[in-house]
Amino acid sequence: MLVVSQLKFSRADCPARTTIRLVAEEYIANMEERGLAAATIKKERWFLLDLASPLQNRPINEITPAELLYLLKPIEKSGRRETAQKMRGANLSICRALIFSIFVD
């Protein structure tokens, strides 16, 4: 019964947290609370907010894997494969955070 009431609360709260930007900011704040290094937080912010800026204000449920690939390909083609891989990992972290927080239907 408690899980059901939490689920209803989370779904009611969901419209306010549906953009990549809002979830990324929450994720970064969580990293700061955990006491991660400033360089790590700065790099994650760069991956999630700067490189993925075309997707920031779009609802998460409308973003497709092809759009993420579209962002990663130019980075990869410029020879920065490690940056592309880390950006992909940062975006996957956001997806995992959403799943665990029950923000995605």
Secondary structure, DSSP 8 states (H G I E B T S, - for coil): -HHHHHHHHHHHHGGGG-BHHHHHHHHHHHHHHTT--HHHHHHHHIIIIIITGGGTTSBGGG--HHHHHHHHHHHHHTT-HHHHHHHHHHHHHHHHHHHHHT---
